[in-house]
């Protein structure tokens, strides 16, 4: 019987690997005038030097070495990283069209199949984005109606906080539930009780996926799908959780279809289903079930995670810096008193406005941003990027740009105040990204942050439980969540 000797097998394997390497790297080659970057190893590229749990930390180190435009190899894929406000703005705003595509990763393709809004492409993305913006506006985004809805939810949140009577509690699920109810009311036309099993299940699915997205195996799965795809691990759990969430969405819109009234469109799903009927002469264009499932999935996921996490950072920072909390409360008392906070109060509250901006900057919720891609061959800042090049506009490098923030690693509200205490805009404040892929819920999130934050500080003083060490470093995950901690919400008697 013919068999390989161990040494023969090793030599054969090495030769095969070398030939594949030549094919991958010399065959395709690095395009002329491509950015600099660390030298890759065969197959794994630069994965051996990247902090797989917090890749933005590695990118920030490479930024110091290679400048504001550099390349990393994630497996065999060449990825361009853009750093610093000037460079990121130049790409996303001044070259908006060229950098407006969304990079296609294996995990996003498996979960959403290129539908919806966040990870969709081309004309489908444009149609879904226009529909989403128009529908959010119709259901109150930027109007008094959404303010009333948020303030109503604030009152439910206050009662939940009061129920702990100043005793320590962990606030993740409560904050998630309160914020979720705003987007749920737009998507589904109603709110949930904070203890509703359905809401808690959906929130847990989202929270678990956010944590799992930060696991190293997700990056490895994206880099080597054919190898990692059949292995057990967090990537399989992410796909399973996404399927459970999508099954709920499908059941929900099926119920909506059964009672759809074209003259009484109560939520985004109803509006989509009416569009679907109108498009029926041309079935399969845009308003089909797969787009609806992915769109609601996108909005629910984004509508819960970023705003609730920012608010949790806000309360943590107020406990860490009680003197700042006191200044905010004094301004609330002076401008609002015991009345209901309204967005019109914001322009009269420069310190509170600065604190909220600084919370967003310091929290740095999505440090790596979502990956972009080039729509065509483009020459940018002297470098050539072929069409389809994956691009990471590194938001953490923008929000911590030393040219625009004098204390980038500290919580410092004066970043948004002049010497006389007036609020000043800082152009490097881009927590929602920029350009054509800027977050569609930016205005809604800004309204939520101001109303929830001021209402909570109007009614409570937040303190850390005795003996708890308040850490300001973030937990592992795709987004920057605070480390697990408890809060004490002490009710304030109104003067």
Secondary structure, DSSP 4 states (H G I P E B T S, - for coil): -----HHHHHHHHHHHHHHHHIIIIIIS-PPTTPPP-PPPBTTTBTGGGS-SS-HHHHHHHHHHHH-SEEEEEETTEEEEEE-SHHHHHIIIIITTTTT-EEP--HHHHHHHTT-SSSS--HHHHHHHHHHHHHHHHHTTTTSHHHHHHHHHHHHHHHHHHHTTTT--B--HHHHHHHHHHHHHHHHHSS---TT-HHHHHHHHHHHHHHHHHTSHHHHHHHH-HHHHTTS-SHHHHHHHHHHHHHHHHHHHHHHHHHT--TT---SHHHHHHHHHHHTGGGTTSSSSHHHHHHHHHHHHHHHHHHHHHHHHHHHHHHHH-HHHHHHHHHHHHHHTTTSPP-GGGGGG-HHHHHHHHHHHHHH-TTTT---EE-SS-EEETTEEE-TT-EEEE-HHHHHT-TTT-TTTTS--GGGGB-TTS-B---TT--TT--GGGS-TTHHHHHHHHHHHHHHHHHHEEEEPPTT-----SBPSSSS-PBPS--BEEEEPPP-
